[in-house]
Amino acid sequence: MQSAHLREHNLSAVLGALQSAPSPTSRAGLAALTRLTKPTVSKLVEELVGAGLVEEGAPVSAGAGRPMVPLRPAAGTLLAIGLEIAADHLSCLGIDLTGEELARRTVYRRIADGTAEDTLALAARLVREVRAEVPELPVVGVVAAVPGRIAPDDGRILSAPGLDWADVPVGARLHELLAPADWPVGAQNDNRLSVLTEIDRRPGESFLYVRGSTGVGGAVVLEGSVLEGVHGWAGEFGHTVVVPDGLECRCGRRGCLEAYISYLSLARQAGLSEDVRLEDLVEELARSSSRAEVIGVIGRSLGLAIANALNVLDLSTVVLSGYLAPIAEEITPIVRETVERHALAAEAGPLAIERSDHLADPALHGAARAALQPVFDHPVTWIERTR
């Protein structure tokens, strides 16, 4: 490895270790985490501190030896911006290197009632408003979370039925609307961004992630990494067929899981108005006379989709997110019974069904985290900007 590449690799390793560490750590602790020598770590830390990417805390006495100097990513040194474009709202979030929230904006509206251009113009406005709250910080970039399939070559939204979008160049158009600012702008699937916050909570683990939102999606996580697939679409559980030739799905096919347990489908089954916000769905279902029937539909449909996935992937943990998390306790017995009838994994022991309740808006936080990632992957770029 060439010396320049080795330096980049080692700086990235140190900064990444500080990001994932549950608490501030010392130079000696970083050496253990990264398997680099202590002199190498000390040199790298000095470089990162000098660039404002790492900050030192007050020395802490550790017995008879030299006091430990705790290290952490530096707060308030740069701004990463995440967008969430959901069926019923637009949100924008700005965070710094520590993940601390610096600014937020949210507007509620039914996105499918307007044009993609209208929505992207509003999104650009929200980005500018978030940026205006912390004008002194350099912007790393912007990432938009979108509930749809993304083209692997150029980042276009191929299809987002919940938004009534097709073939929309979200990243490229946002970049134009934000001019003259020349920040990197991209778009990713909302579920693949949502799972990033769960990976932070479960480092190195393997699990199936299923998120109930305006649609249904998820991700496959193997030893702490998201399975991408050939086109980057792995984990599209919402379009697993649970009833052959069943209800028509918004994707144009029949019998998909999403046709039975998406937000819109559940609202119709329970006789709820489509004006009910997603975050109020569970509470409204509780008032519905058909709650038990709806819970049964969710549990059986989800259980069948999970069983099919487990037979292919050989996993033993499922994490439920979105509106599925608050009702996890209710649906788990039905899901488990269905899985035990259909999944080979049941022979290896009971399936762990867990809820993700870390954040109310994981897609938004995941988008901001993804916008921040280039700093951790390529810290030399940011070090050179400070010189």
N, C-alpha and C positions, 0 to 999 in steps of 0.2 A: 504494500500500500504506500503510495507517495506521501511525503511528509505533510503536504497541505491537506490531503484527504484524511490522513491519520489525525491531524489536529482537529478538523471538523468533526470526525467521528468521536473523538474523546471529549470535546466540548459538549457535543450533543448528549453523550452518555452521562456526563456529570449533571447537566441541566435537567435531563429527563429523570435522573435518580432523585433530584431534589423535588421535582414536580410530583412524583409518585410516592415519596416518603410521607408517612402519616403525620410526622412532626419534624421540626427543624433538626438537621443532623450536622455532625462535625466533619472536618476534613478526613479524619480517620474513618468515620462512618461511611463517607462517600467512597473511600478507597476500598472498603469491604464490599460495598454494593456494586461498584463498577469493576472490581478486580484490577484496578490500576494501582501503580505504586503511590505511596504517600507523597513523595516529591513531585510526581507528575500531577497528582490531584491538586496539590498546593499551588502549582504554577497555573493550572487551568482555572482554579477558583479566583486567583488574583486577576486574571484576565476578565473573567465574567463580572467580578465586583467592579473593576475599573470601567466596564461598559454599561454599568447600571442594570445588569440582568440578574444579579445575585446581591443580596444584602446580608450583612453580618449582624447578629444580635449581640446583646451584652454577654460577656464571658460568664460561664457558669462553672463554679468550683466542682471538680470531680475527684475530691480526695486530696492526696498528697502531691499528685502530678500537676501539670500545667492546666489551667482552666480551659474548658471546652468552649469554643466559639461556635454557636449555632448558626447555620446557614439556611437560607430560604430564597425562593424566587423573589425578586424585588417588586414591591407594590408600586403602583402608580407610575410606571415607566413607559408603557405603551398601551394601545387600545386595539382590541380585536372585536369585531362586530358580527353578531349572528342575527339572522332573520328567520322567522317562521311564517310561512304562508299556509294557513289552514283553511278549511272550508268556511269557517265562520269568523275568522279574525286574522289580523296581521300583527305580529309582535317583532320588536327589535331590541336587542340587548347588547350592551357594551361591557366588556370585562378587561381586566388587566392581566399581567403575567401570572398572578396568584389565583386567577379565577374569580376574583372579587367583582361584584356587580358595581359598575360605575354609572350607568344610565339605562333607562328602559322606557319604551313607548309601546302602547297597544291600542289598536283600533278594531272595533267589532263591526263586521259587515259580512253579508253572504257573498263570497267571492264569485260564485257562479252567476250571480245576477249582473255582473259587469264584464268588461273585457279584460283580457290579460294585460293589455297596455295600461288600462286604468289602475290595475292592481300594482303593476311594477312602478308606475309613477308615484303611487302612494308609498310603496316600499322605499323608494329612493328618498322621499321626503322624510320618512321616519329615520332612515340612516343619517341624514344630514342633521336631524334634531338631536339624535344621540351623540353624534360627533361634536355638535355645538356645545354640549354640556361639559366636554373635556377637550377644549380646542388646543391645549398645550401639549397633548400627547401625540406621538406619531402613530398612524394607523397601520396595523399589520395587514389587514384585509377584511373582506366581507364574504360570508358563506350563507346561502339561503337554504333552508330546509323546506322541501316540497313533497307533498304526498303523491308521488308518481314515479314512473320508470324514467331513468336518465340514460341518454345515449352515452355509451362508453367512450366515444371518440371526441365529441365536442361539448358534452354537458347539456345538450338540449333536453327539455322535458318532452319525451316521446308521447306520454299519455298520463294525464292526471284526472281521472273521471270525477273525483270529488270536487274538482275546481272547474270541470268542463273545459279543460285545456288539452291541446294536442299540438305537438311540434312547436313548442315555445322556447326560444333561446334565452332563458332567464338570465344566466350569467352575463352573456354578451350584451343584452339589452340594459341590464342594471348598470353595467360598466359605462355604457353610453350616457345613461341618465345621470350618473354621478359625476360626469366630466364637469370641470377640468381635473378633478381629483383622479389620480391614476393608481388607485389601489387595486390589488388583485381581487377579483370577484368571481365566485363560483356557486354552483348549486349541487346539492346532494339529496338523496332520498331521506325523508324525515325519520323513518324508523332506523336506518343505518346510523344516523346521527344520534338518535335517542339512546341507542345502546352504548354509546361511548361513556356516558355518565355511569352506567351500570358496570362497565368494565373497570372503571376507576374504583368501584366498591368491591369488585371481585377479581383482583389481579391474578392472572394465570389460570383462571377457572374455565371450564367448558360448560356451556348451557345453551338451551333454546330460549330465545327471547321473543315474546309475543305481546304486541301492543294493540290495544283497542282504542281507536280514535274515530274520526269521521269515516275512516276505512279500517282495515285490519292489516297489520304487517308485522315484520319482525326481523330477526337476524339469527344466524348461527355463529356462536362464539366457540372457538377451539383453542384452549390453552391461552386465553387472553387476547386472541386475535379474531377479527371478524372474517368469516369465510366470504370471499367476494363472488366466486363463480366466474364463468367465462365472460359474461356481459356485465358483471357487477350487480346482478339481480338476485343472488342467493338469499333465501329467507322470505320470499313472497308468500307467506302462509295464507294471506287473505284470499289467494286464488287457488288454494288447495280444494279439490272437489270433494264435498262432503255428501252431496245428494246428486247422483247422476241425473242429468236432464231436469234438475230442480229449478229453483227460482232464478230469474234472470239477474245477473250481476251488472254493475255499472260498466264493467270491462267489455260487455257484450256477450260473454259466455254464460253458461248456466251451471247452477249447483255449487258455486264458489262459497267458501266460508264467509266471505264478506257480505254475500247476499243475505245471510242469516243473522250475523251478529255485529254488523257495522252500526255506527251511531244512527244513521238514517233508517236502517232496517229495524232496529230495536224501537226507535220512536214510533214507527208505523205499527209495529206489532202491539205496542202498549197503548196505541191511540193517542200519542202525545203530539203536540204541535212541533213542527220543525223549527219553530222559533226558540225552543228550549236549547240553552247553551250546553255544549258538551260537558263542561264541568258540573252541570246541574243534572245530568242524565240519571245518575244513580239515585239521587234524592227523589227525582220525579218517578222513577220506576218503583220506588218504595211506596208511593201513593197509588200506584196503579193496581186495579183489581186483578190484573193478569200477571202480577209479578212472578208468582211461582211458575207459571207456564213459560214466561220469558226466561227465567233463570234456567229452567230445564232445557230450553232450546240452546241457550249459550253453552251450558255445560256439555251437552251431548255433541253439539257441532264442533266445539273446540276440542273436546276429548278425542274425537275421530281424527281431526287434523293433526293433533299432537301425536297420536298413536302412529299414524302413517309416517310422520317425520322421524319419530324415534326408531322405527323399524329400519329406516335408511341410514340414520346418523349414529345410532348406538350411543345416545346420551342418557343421563339419569336425572337431570335437573331442568326444570322449566321455570322461567321467571315471567310473571305476568305484570304488565305495565299498562299505563293509560287508564281508561275507565274499568279495565278488568281487575286492577289492583284492589280497589275498595270492596269489590264483591268476591274477592278470591276465596274467602272463607266459605261463602255460600255455594260457590260453584265447584269447589275442590272435590267434594264427595262424588259429584256426578262426573266430573272430568276423570277422576281416578278410576271409577267403576268402568267407564268407557275405555280408558287406556288399558286396563287389566284384561278386558275382553279381546282387544285387538293388537296389542303391542307385545313383541317378543321380550322387550326390555323388562316387562313385569316379572319374568322368570328369574331375573338377576337380583331382584329386591324391589322394595317400594320406590315409586317415583317421587322425587322431591319437587313439590309445587310451591314456589315462593313468590312473594309479591315485591315489586319494586316501588318503594314509597319514598325514595330519596328526594325527588323533585316533582313539582306539579307540572313543569313544562320541560321535560328532558330534551325534546327536539330543539328548542330554542337554545338551551345551554349547550347541547351537543354541537350546534352550528357555530356558536361563539368559540367553543373549544377547538373545532376544526379550523376556524380562521386563525387561531393562535398557534396551531401546530407547526407552521413553517419556522417559527422562532426556535422551537425545540429541535427540529430536524436540521436546520441550517443556521446555527447561532453566529457563524462568522459574518454573514451578511449584516446582522444587526450590530455586531461589534464594530465593523468597518464604518457604519453610519454614525457612530459616536466619535469618530476620530476627526 
